[in-house]
């Protein structure tokens, strides 16, 4: 309901959004308006609306941070009163916001990635198992949060399996050095160094490790995947991830008008508003006024 009111605000403020400035831009291709001759009238959904078609940017690194319901801060609040973490989405959101602010502070103020002098991917991102004797805390952290599956020959019924293959392309191949493929995707170094990790009674090697930054993983103690991007083509998946949208519970059909008409209304607000399903945590997050947890840029 709150989101509906925000959409109504944008609809009533179309003159202030300078609709005419958009008429001759390629944005007439958005949402099926593929005929660039039919410019017509446009109702704009501002870039300030979280999750809209213009709410985007170009990243250097792509970091995915997932809330850990086992964080001590969460358990301390829910355990004494006999509740589970999912029973208090407000606590989940507040603790995650605190952790997320800490992540941003580390990236902006502490500058853990330093000033970029070159493309040294291995300095910040790894997809290998650390030596348990040298760094036992790190070993335990990625054993809990950064091991994929197991799937493939270890578990053919894993949710990531389709037609006998992993949708995430695990297990990965061993390789001696990190490289960027023709499509711009990074292929991280995964040496056959004999290091292993156990998950669900399966003994796994570097082929099953999700890429991560050791310092961030140790500091925040949750699944925090980190990827490197270097070409426009390589971020196609990333923006698909960011704008994949929510589960939908209803579908609405409407008359788009006669294609032969020269002038038509392209209503971005109506196209966006589709009665999406929003979980309790998602709703609380927006009601608290926090920035979108799926799309934060530095």
Helices and strands as residue ranges (DSSP letters): H 2-12, G 15-17, G 19-22, G 26-32, E 41-43, E 61-65, H 72-78, G 79-81, G 85-87, H 89-108, H 121-124, H 136-145, E 161-162, E 165-166, E 179-180, E 186-187, E 197-199, E 202-204, G 206-208, H 214-220, E 224-228, G 232-235, H 236-242, E 265-267, H 268-272, H 280-287
